[in-house]
Amino acid sequence: MSELNTIERQQEIVRLTQLQGKVSVKDLSSRFAVSEVTIRNDLSILDRKKLLVRSRGGAMINTQLGRELSLKEKSHHRLALKQQLGREAAKLIGDDEQILLDSGTTTQEVAANLVDRNNLVVMTNGLNIALELAQAEQVQVMLTGGVLRKKSMSFYGHLAEKSLQDFHFNKLILGVDGFDLKTGLATHFEKEAILNRIMCEIASEIIVVTDSSKFNARAFHRICPMQRIHTLVTDDGIPDEYVQALQRQGVRLHLVKQSK
């Protein structure tokens, strides 16, 4: 099989493991019509990447990879820090700009600090973001539309993707579920990753805002490599190796000191 097919098969193995909790070499071999040796090799590779855990005769879900939290759960997690990050990221947005604001709870805190801007255009895939800005008289709010994913209150799908095609934005404020030196930026939901990739293509500047817990955390669906981003807003808990790597890439760092 080609390398692309191998990657696709391994992606499907991870998806099945997350869905079922565990998988067996025998069942996977039958499902994909490949040898058990090939499947064992796949599982070993995925285990090294920490996308699952090898077990006797198969593999099981890696609980450290973490389940995706709902928007309600996320909204209470590290709230004070997210508010700090939101204030810092909002400083990078001026009047008279056109920006893309990704869905999420940290990006919602950015939105909360944009209500006093003048002649600002904000397009978002987040219903919570739109509601946050609904009362800001001088902020024009645009929604991508599409299918509403209720877990995250975000829109996705063909309509959302198509709605972005005719626009170009000064800046994209992007949230992520995982940030890894090798794999780059990632998220838990495949169709959200697709939409995020389009967002990256139509913005002059990519600003990532995320707390330090996302570093060395892996989400399965890749958005873009680390080298694509221009600015990172995070807290001083970021690992030193990331600071050094990002500075070598010329990424502008805005580090907020965590409130005690």
C-alpha positions as CSV (number, residue, x, y, z in Angstrom):
1,M,0.0,0.0,0.0
2,S,1.1,3.6,-0.6
3,E,2.2,5.8,2.3
4,L,-1.0,7.8,2.0
5,N,-3.1,4.7,2.4
6,T,-1.0,3.7,5.4
7,I,-1.7,7.1,7.0
8,E,-5.4,6.9,6.3
9,R,-5.5,3.4,7.8
10,Q,-3.7,4.5,10.9
11,Q,-6.1,7.5,11.3
12,E,-9.0,5.1,11.1
13,I,-7.5,2.8,13.7
14,V,-7.2,5.7,16.1
15,R,-10.8,6.7,15.4
16,L,-12.1,3.2,16.0
17,T,-10.0,2.9,19.2
18,Q,-11.5,6.2,20.5
19,L,-15.0,5.1,19.5
20,Q,-14.8,1.5,20.9
21,G,-12.3,1.9,23.7
22,K,-10.2,-1.0,22.4
23,V,-9.5,-2.9,19.2
24,S,-7.9,-6.2,18.3
25,V,-5.2,-7.1,15.8
26,K,-7.4,-9.8,14.3
27,D,-10.4,-7.6,13.8
28,L,-8.3,-4.8,12.3
29,S,-6.5,-7.2,10.0
30,S,-9.8,-8.4,8.7
31,R,-11.4,-5.0,8.4
32,F,-8.5,-3.5,6.4
33,A,-7.6,-6.6,4.5
34,V,-3.9,-6.5,5.5
35,S,-1.7,-8.9,7.5
36,E,-1.7,-9.0,11.3
37,V,2.0,-8.1,11.0
38,T,1.1,-4.9,9.3
39,I,-1.5,-4.1,11.9
40,R,0.9,-4.7,14.7
41,N,3.4,-2.4,13.0
42,D,0.6,0.3,12.8
43,L,-0.2,-0.1,16.5
44,S,3.4,0.2,17.5
45,I,3.8,3.4,15.5
46,L,0.6,4.9,17.0
47,D,1.7,3.8,20.5
48,R,5.0,5.7,20.0
49,K,3.0,8.7,19.0
50,K,0.9,8.3,22.1
51,L,-2.3,8.1,20.1
52,L,-3.3,4.8,21.6
53,V,-1.8,2.2,24.0
54,R,-0.7,-1.2,22.9
55,S,-2.2,-4.1,24.7
56,R,-2.2,-7.9,24.5
57,G,-3.6,-8.8,21.1
58,G,-4.5,-5.2,20.2
59,A,-4.7,-1.7,21.6
60,M,-6.8,0.5,23.8
61,I,-7.6,4.2,24.1
62,N,-4.9,6.5,25.5
63,T,-6.7,8.2,28.3
64,Q,-3.9,10.8,28.5
65,L,-4.9,11.9,25.0
66,G,-7.9,13.2,26.8
67,R,-11.6,13.4,25.8
68,E,-12.8,16.6,24.3
69,L,-14.6,18.7,26.9
70,S,-17.9,20.4,26.1
71,L,-18.0,24.1,25.9
72,K,-19.7,24.3,29.3
73,E,-16.9,22.2,30.9
74,K,-14.2,24.3,29.1
75,S,-15.8,27.6,30.2
76,H,-15.0,26.9,33.9
77,H,-11.5,25.4,33.3
78,R,-8.7,27.9,34.0
79,L,-11.1,30.7,33.6
80,A,-9.0,33.4,35.2
81,L,-6.1,32.6,33.0
82,K,-8.3,32.6,29.9
83,Q,-9.5,36.0,30.8
84,Q,-5.9,37.2,31.1
85,L,-5.1,35.7,27.7
86,G,-8.2,37.3,26.2
87,R,-7.2,40.7,27.3
88,E,-3.6,40.3,26.0
89,A,-4.8,39.0,22.6
90,A,-7.3,41.7,22.2
91,K,-4.5,44.3,22.5
92,L,-3.3,43.0,19.1
93,I,-6.6,44.0,17.4
94,G,-7.2,47.7,16.5
95,D,-10.1,49.7,15.1
96,D,-11.0,49.4,11.4
97,E,-9.8,45.9,11.0
98,Q,-11.4,42.8,9.6
99,I,-10.7,39.7,11.7
100,L,-11.6,36.0,11.9
101,L,-12.3,34.8,15.4
102,D,-12.2,31.0,15.9
103,S,-14.7,29.3,18.2
104,G,-13.8,28.4,21.7
105,T,-13.8,29.6,25.3
106,T,-10.5,31.4,25.2
107,T,-11.4,33.1,22.0
108,Q,-14.7,34.1,23.6
109,E,-12.6,36.0,26.2
110,V,-10.9,37.8,23.3
111,A,-14.3,38.8,22.0
112,A,-15.3,40.1,25.4
113,N,-12.4,42.6,25.1
114,L,-13.3,43.8,21.6
115,V,-16.7,45.4,22.4
116,D,-15.3,48.9,22.5
117,R,-13.6,48.7,19.1
118,N,-14.8,51.0,16.3
119,N,-15.6,49.9,12.8
120,L,-14.4,46.4,13.5
121,V,-15.6,43.5,11.4
122,V,-15.5,40.0,13.1
123,M,-16.4,36.8,11.2
124,T,-16.7,33.7,13.4
125,N,-17.7,30.1,13.4
126,G,-18.6,30.3,17.1
127,L,-22.2,31.0,18.1
128,N,-20.9,32.0,21.6
129,I,-18.5,34.5,20.0
130,A,-21.4,36.1,18.0
131,L,-23.5,36.4,21.1
132,E,-20.6,37.9,23.0
133,L,-20.3,40.7,20.4
134,A,-24.1,41.1,19.7
135,Q,-24.4,44.2,21.8
136,A,-21.2,45.9,20.5
137,E,-22.6,48.7,18.4
138,Q,-19.5,49.4,16.4
139,V,-18.6,45.8,15.7
140,Q,-20.1,44.2,12.6
141,V,-20.6,40.4,13.3
142,M,-20.7,37.8,10.6
143,L,-21.3,34.1,11.1
144,T,-20.0,31.4,8.8
145,G,-23.2,29.4,9.0
146,G,-23.1,25.7,8.4
147,V,-24.0,22.8,10.7
148,L,-24.0,23.7,14.5
149,R,-21.9,21.3,16.6
150,K,-23.7,21.7,19.9
151,K,-20.8,20.3,22.0
152,S,-18.7,23.3,21.1
153,M,-21.3,25.7,19.8
154,S,-19.3,26.0,16.6
155,F,-20.3,25.8,13.0
156,Y,-18.7,23.4,10.5
157,G,-19.2,21.7,7.1
158,H,-19.5,22.7,3.5
159,L,-21.6,25.8,4.0
160,A,-19.2,27.1,6.6
161,E,-16.2,26.4,4.3
162,K,-17.9,28.0,1.3
163,S,-18.8,31.1,3.3
164,L,-15.1,32.0,3.7
165,Q,-14.1,31.7,0.1
166,D,-14.7,35.2,-1.0
167,F,-13.1,37.0,1.9
168,H,-9.6,38.0,3.1
169,F,-8.9,39.1,6.7
170,N,-6.2,41.1,8.4
171,K,-5.9,38.7,11.3
172,L,-7.1,35.2,12.4
173,I,-7.4,34.6,16.2
174,L,-7.1,30.8,16.5
175,G,-7.6,28.5,19.4
176,V,-6.2,25.0,19.5
177,D,-6.6,21.7,21.4
178,G,-3.0,20.6,21.0
179,F,0.4,22.2,20.2
180,D,3.3,19.9,19.4
181,L,6.7,20.8,18.1
182,K,6.7,18.1,15.5
183,T,3.0,17.9,14.4
184,G,2.1,21.5,14.9
185,L,-1.3,22.8,15.8
186,A,-4.2,20.4,16.1
187,T,-7.8,20.0,17.2
188,H,-10.1,17.1,18.2
189,F,-12.7,17.5,15.5
190,E,-11.8,16.7,11.9
191,K,-14.2,19.1,10.2
192,E,-13.2,21.9,12.5
193,A,-9.6,21.3,11.5
194,I,-10.6,21.6,7.8
195,L,-12.3,24.9,8.5
196,N,-9.4,26.2,10.5
197,R,-7.0,25.4,7.7
198,I,-9.1,27.5,5.3
199,M,-9.1,30.3,7.9
200,C,-5.3,30.2,7.9
201,E,-5.2,30.5,4.1
202,I,-7.3,33.7,4.0
203,A,-5.7,35.7,6.8
204,S,-2.6,37.9,6.5
205,E,-1.6,37.2,10.1
206,I,-2.3,34.1,12.3
207,I,-2.4,34.8,16.0
208,V,-2.7,31.7,18.2
209,V,-4.1,32.1,21.7
210,T,-3.9,29.2,24.1
211,D,-2.9,28.4,27.6
212,S,0.3,26.4,28.3
213,S,-1.6,23.1,29.1
214,K,-2.0,22.6,25.3
215,F,1.8,22.3,24.7
216,N,3.0,18.7,24.4
217,A,-0.7,17.8,24.2
218,R,-1.8,15.9,21.1
219,A,-5.1,16.2,19.3
220,F,-5.6,14.0,16.3
221,H,-6.5,16.4,13.5
222,R,-3.7,18.6,12.3
223,I,-4.5,22.3,11.5
224,C,-1.1,23.6,10.4
225,P,2.6,23.4,11.2
226,M,4.1,25.6,13.9
227,Q,6.0,27.6,11.2
228,R,2.8,29.0,9.8
229,I,1.9,31.1,12.8
230,H,3.0,34.7,13.3
231,T,2.1,35.4,16.9
232,L,1.5,33.3,20.0
233,V,-0.3,34.5,23.1
234,T,0.1,32.2,26.0
235,D,1.2,32.1,29.6
236,D,4.5,31.7,31.3
237,G,4.0,28.0,31.9
238,I,5.0,27.3,28.3
239,P,7.9,24.8,28.2
240,D,11.3,26.3,27.5
241,E,11.9,24.2,24.4
242,Y,8.8,25.7,22.8
243,V,10.0,29.2,23.6
244,Q,13.3,28.6,21.9
245,A,11.8,26.8,18.9
246,L,9.3,29.5,18.3
247,Q,11.8,32.3,18.7
248,R,14.0,30.5,16.1
249,Q,11.1,30.6,13.7
250,G,10.6,34.3,14.2
251,V,7.2,33.9,16.0
252,R,6.3,36.8,18.2
253,L,5.6,35.7,21.8
254,H,3.3,37.4,24.2
255,L,3.6,35.6,27.6
256,V,1.2,36.6,30.4
257,K,2.2,35.9,34.0
258,Q,-0.3,33.5,35.6
259,S,-2.2,35.0,38.5
260,K,-1.6,33.1,41.8
